[in-house]
Amino acid sequence: MVERRPVLTFVSHLILVLGIIIIAFPLYLTFVASTQTAEQITQSIPMSLVPGTNLIETYRTALFGGETSAGSNLSGAARMMWVSLVTALIIPIGKTTISLLSAFAIVYFRFPFRNTVFWLIFITLMLPVEVRIGPTYEVVASLGMLNTYAGLTIPLIASATATFLFRQFFLTVPDELVEAARIDGAGPMRFFRDVLIPLSATSIAALFVIQFIYGWNQYLWPLLMTTHEDMYPVVMGIKRLLGGEAYTEWNVVMATAILAMLPPALVVILMQKWFVKGLVDTEK
């Protein structure tokens, strides 16, 4: 029995409220800056915490580009957000598909050096990105995949972590299910499609959310892979807005940052139930 104490309840709620304020205040400040003009942001110190009247114009410029009040000619973030969206969808779908198939093969198929293959996959977790990025870039460049969606995504879709996750789950599936499927005449791929994938739905959802955010926030790899502006993701676009002009249009920068936060936030909100269940489900 848990004893309820009003003082402890008040303190715990106070800590939660303070945490929310600390996290939400920078987001609110970013939104307020995106509703003002660049002159209002730079000339008023400290900046006003009341939303301005330039919201529609600022977001139109951030999304579709155009000439600003300071005379800067900016390219919009619409194309960059499309590139980020395609990348953020291909990476989790590719990671999930490859990891499911590799874990299925390692657990349910008997072939020589099966455990060795798994440990070779697992050992790749010890290699930092900086060690692999040079050879990977050389291979991708030699295949002519620079400035392509394939070059942005294919080197990132293999995941030892996801393979390990699904392998551990498949090991918990009762052998009776395998025997029942075999008696019913189900082949390996039918068992995989009709039994394992439905049982793995919550894990797949959790992995999709994590990898979508991972793909959306990619910066280092696209920085090496892209030389054409039409293949820049939105994260690189924000960096270019900060350093591309002599005069930084802070209101457009903040509006682009808000736009860049919306798709990952929307994915988390829509898949929150599945995401949490996939992380804490005790039956797995």
C-alpha positions as CSV (number, residue, x, y, z in Angstrom):
1,M,0.0,0.0,0.0
2,V,1.4,3.4,-1.0
3,E,0.8,6.2,1.5
4,R,-0.3,9.5,0.0
5,R,1.3,12.5,1.6
6,P,0.1,16.0,0.4
7,V,3.5,17.5,0.8
8,L,5.3,14.9,-1.3
9,T,2.5,15.1,-3.9
10,F,3.0,18.9,-4.1
11,V,6.7,18.7,-4.3
12,S,6.6,16.0,-7.1
13,H,4.1,18.1,-9.1
14,L,6.2,21.2,-8.6
15,I,9.3,19.4,-9.9
16,L,7.4,18.2,-12.9
17,V,6.1,21.8,-13.6
18,L,9.6,23.2,-13.3
19,G,10.9,20.6,-15.7
20,I,8.2,21.4,-18.2
21,I,9.0,25.1,-18.0
22,I,12.7,24.5,-18.5
23,I,12.1,22.4,-21.5
24,A,9.2,24.4,-23.0
25,F,10.6,27.9,-22.6
26,P,13.2,27.7,-25.3
27,L,10.5,26.3,-27.7
28,Y,8.2,29.2,-26.8
29,L,11.1,31.7,-27.3
30,T,11.8,30.2,-30.7
31,F,8.1,30.5,-31.6
32,V,7.9,34.1,-30.4
33,A,11.0,35.0,-32.4
34,S,9.5,33.4,-35.5
35,T,6.5,35.8,-35.3
36,Q,8.6,39.0,-35.2
37,T,10.7,40.7,-37.8
38,A,14.5,40.4,-37.8
39,E,14.8,44.1,-36.8
40,Q,12.6,43.6,-33.8
41,I,14.7,40.6,-32.6
42,T,18.0,42.4,-32.9
43,Q,17.1,45.9,-31.8
44,S,15.1,45.0,-28.6
45,I,17.3,43.7,-25.8
46,P,15.9,41.7,-24.2
47,M,13.7,40.4,-26.9
48,S,9.9,40.8,-26.3
49,L,8.3,37.6,-25.0
50,V,4.9,38.6,-26.6
51,P,4.2,37.0,-30.1
52,G,4.5,39.5,-32.9
53,T,2.4,40.2,-35.9
54,N,4.7,38.9,-38.6
55,L,3.9,35.2,-38.2
56,I,2.3,34.5,-41.7
57,E,4.9,36.4,-43.6
58,T,7.8,34.8,-41.7
59,Y,6.6,31.3,-42.2
60,R,5.8,31.9,-45.8
61,T,9.3,33.1,-46.4
62,A,10.7,30.2,-44.4
63,L,8.7,27.6,-46.3
64,F,8.7,29.0,-49.8
65,G,11.6,31.4,-49.8
66,G,11.8,34.9,-51.2
67,E,13.2,38.3,-50.4
68,T,13.2,39.5,-46.8
69,S,12.7,43.0,-45.4
70,A,16.5,43.2,-45.0
71,G,17.1,42.5,-48.7
72,S,18.3,38.9,-48.3
73,N,17.1,36.4,-50.9
74,L,16.4,33.1,-49.1
75,S,15.5,29.7,-50.5
76,G,12.5,28.0,-48.9
77,A,12.6,25.0,-46.6
78,A,9.8,23.1,-48.5
79,R,12.3,21.1,-50.7
80,M,14.6,20.5,-47.8
81,M,11.8,19.2,-45.6
82,W,10.8,16.8,-48.5
83,V,14.3,15.5,-48.6
84,S,14.3,15.0,-44.9
85,L,10.9,13.3,-45.0
86,V,12.0,10.8,-47.7
87,T,15.2,10.1,-45.8
88,A,13.4,9.7,-42.5
89,L,10.9,7.2,-44.0
90,I,13.4,5.1,-46.0
91,I,15.8,4.7,-43.0
92,P,13.3,3.2,-40.5
93,I,11.6,1.1,-43.1
94,G,14.9,-0.3,-44.4
95,K,16.3,-0.8,-40.9
96,T,13.1,-2.6,-39.7
97,T,13.0,-4.9,-42.8
98,I,16.6,-5.9,-42.8
99,S,16.7,-6.4,-39.0
100,L,13.6,-8.5,-39.0
101,L,14.9,-10.8,-41.8
102,S,18.4,-11.1,-40.3
103,A,17.1,-11.9,-36.8
104,F,14.7,-14.4,-38.3
105,A,17.5,-16.1,-40.2
106,I,19.8,-16.2,-37.2
107,V,17.2,-17.6,-34.8
108,Y,15.2,-20.0,-37.0
109,F,17.6,-21.3,-39.6
110,R,20.5,-23.7,-38.9
111,F,23.6,-22.9,-40.9
112,P,27.3,-23.0,-40.2
113,F,28.8,-20.3,-38.0
114,R,25.4,-18.9,-37.2
115,N,26.5,-17.5,-33.8
116,T,29.6,-16.2,-35.4
117,V,27.6,-14.2,-37.9
118,F,25.5,-12.7,-35.1
119,W,28.5,-11.7,-33.1
120,L,30.1,-10.1,-36.2
121,I,27.0,-8.1,-36.6
122,F,26.9,-7.2,-32.9
123,I,30.6,-6.2,-32.8
124,T,29.9,-3.4,-35.3
125,L,28.3,-1.5,-32.3
126,M,31.8,-1.0,-31.0
127,L,32.9,0.9,-34.1
128,P,32.2,4.7,-33.8
129,V,30.7,6.5,-36.8
130,E,33.9,8.4,-37.4
131,V,35.8,5.1,-38.1
132,R,33.3,3.9,-40.7
133,I,32.3,7.2,-42.3
134,G,35.5,7.5,-44.5
135,P,35.4,4.0,-46.1
136,T,31.6,4.3,-46.5
137,Y,31.9,7.6,-48.3
138,E,34.6,6.2,-50.6
139,V,32.3,3.3,-51.5
140,V,29.3,5.4,-52.1
141,A,31.2,8.0,-54.1
142,S,32.7,5.2,-56.3
143,L,29.2,3.9,-57.0
144,G,28.1,7.3,-58.2
145,M,25.5,7.7,-55.4
146,L,26.4,11.3,-54.3
147,N,23.5,13.7,-54.3
148,T,20.9,10.8,-54.4
149,Y,18.4,9.5,-52.0
150,A,20.1,6.1,-52.2
151,G,23.4,7.6,-51.1
152,L,21.6,9.4,-48.2
153,T,19.8,6.3,-46.9
154,I,21.3,2.9,-48.0
155,P,24.5,3.3,-45.9
156,L,22.4,4.0,-42.8
157,I,19.7,1.2,-43.0
158,A,21.8,-1.6,-41.5
159,S,21.3,-1.7,-37.7
160,A,23.0,-4.1,-35.3
161,T,20.9,-2.7,-32.4
162,A,17.6,-3.5,-34.2
163,T,18.9,-6.9,-35.2
164,F,19.8,-7.7,-31.6
165,L,16.4,-6.4,-30.4
166,F,14.4,-8.6,-32.7
167,R,16.7,-11.6,-32.1
168,Q,16.1,-11.4,-28.4
169,F,12.4,-11.2,-28.9
170,F,12.3,-14.1,-31.3
171,L,14.1,-16.3,-28.8
172,T,11.2,-15.7,-26.4
173,V,8.6,-17.0,-28.9
174,P,7.4,-20.5,-27.7
175,D,8.6,-23.4,-29.8
176,E,5.0,-24.7,-29.8
177,L,4.1,-21.9,-32.2
178,V,6.8,-23.1,-34.6
179,E,5.6,-26.7,-34.3
180,A,1.9,-25.7,-34.8
181,A,2.8,-23.7,-37.9
182,R,4.8,-26.6,-39.3
183,I,1.9,-29.0,-38.6
184,D,-0.5,-26.6,-40.4
185,G,1.8,-26.6,-43.4
186,A,3.1,-23.1,-43.1
187,G,6.4,-22.4,-44.6
188,P,9.1,-20.3,-43.1
189,M,8.0,-17.0,-44.8
190,R,4.4,-17.6,-43.9
191,F,5.3,-18.2,-40.3
192,F,7.4,-15.0,-40.4
193,R,4.6,-13.0,-42.0
194,D,1.6,-14.3,-40.1
195,V,3.1,-15.0,-36.7
196,L,6.3,-13.2,-36.0
197,I,5.5,-9.8,-37.6
198,P,2.1,-9.4,-35.7
199,L,3.8,-10.4,-32.5
200,S,6.5,-7.8,-33.1
201,A,4.2,-5.0,-34.0
202,T,4.9,-2.9,-30.8
203,S,8.6,-3.4,-31.2
204,I,8.4,-2.4,-34.8
205,A,6.5,0.8,-33.9
206,A,9.0,1.7,-31.2
207,L,11.9,1.2,-33.6
208,F,10.1,3.2,-36.3
209,V,9.7,6.2,-34.1
210,I,13.3,6.2,-32.9
211,Q,14.7,5.6,-36.3
212,F,12.4,8.2,-37.9
213,I,13.8,10.9,-35.6
214,Y,17.3,9.6,-36.2
215,G,16.9,9.9,-40.0
216,W,15.2,13.3,-39.8
217,N,18.0,14.7,-37.7
218,Q,20.9,13.5,-39.8
219,Y,23.5,16.2,-40.4
220,L,27.0,14.7,-40.7
221,W,26.3,12.1,-43.4
222,P,24.3,14.5,-45.6
223,L,27.0,17.1,-45.2
224,L,29.4,14.7,-46.8
225,M,27.0,13.2,-49.3
226,T,25.4,16.3,-50.8
227,T,26.8,19.1,-52.9
228,H,23.6,20.3,-54.6
229,E,21.2,22.5,-52.7
230,D,18.2,20.5,-53.9
231,M,19.4,17.5,-51.9
232,Y,20.0,19.3,-48.6
233,P,18.0,18.1,-45.6
234,V,16.3,20.7,-43.4
235,V,18.9,20.4,-40.7
236,M,21.6,21.5,-43.1
237,G,19.3,24.3,-44.3
238,I,19.1,25.7,-40.8
239,K,22.9,25.8,-40.6
240,R,23.1,27.5,-44.0
241,L,20.7,30.2,-42.8
242,L,22.9,30.8,-39.8
243,G,26.1,31.2,-41.8
244,G,25.1,31.8,-45.4
245,E,24.5,35.6,-45.3
246,A,26.3,38.5,-43.7
247,Y,23.1,39.4,-41.9
248,T,21.3,36.6,-40.2
249,E,17.5,36.6,-40.5
250,W,16.8,35.2,-37.1
251,N,13.0,35.2,-37.5
252,V,13.3,33.0,-40.6
253,V,15.9,30.8,-38.8
254,M,13.5,30.3,-35.9
255,A,10.5,29.6,-38.2
256,T,12.5,27.0,-40.1
257,A,13.5,25.4,-36.7
258,I,9.8,25.2,-35.7
259,L,8.9,23.7,-39.1
260,A,11.7,21.2,-38.7
261,M,10.4,20.1,-35.3
262,L,6.8,19.5,-36.5
263,P,7.2,16.1,-38.3
264,P,9.1,14.3,-35.6
265,A,6.7,15.7,-33.0
266,L,3.7,14.6,-35.0
267,V,5.1,11.0,-35.4
268,V,5.7,10.7,-31.7
269,I,2.2,12.0,-30.9
270,L,0.5,9.7,-33.3
271,M,2.5,6.6,-32.4
272,Q,2.9,7.4,-28.7
273,K,0.7,4.5,-27.5
274,W,2.6,1.9,-29.6
275,F,5.9,3.5,-28.8
276,V,5.5,3.3,-25.1
277,K,4.0,-0.2,-25.3
278,G,6.9,-1.4,-27.3
279,L,9.4,-0.1,-24.7
280,V,7.7,-1.3,-21.5
281,D,5.6,-4.4,-22.6
282,T,6.6,-6.9,-19.9
283,E,5.3,-9.9,-22.0
284,K,8.2,-9.5,-24.4
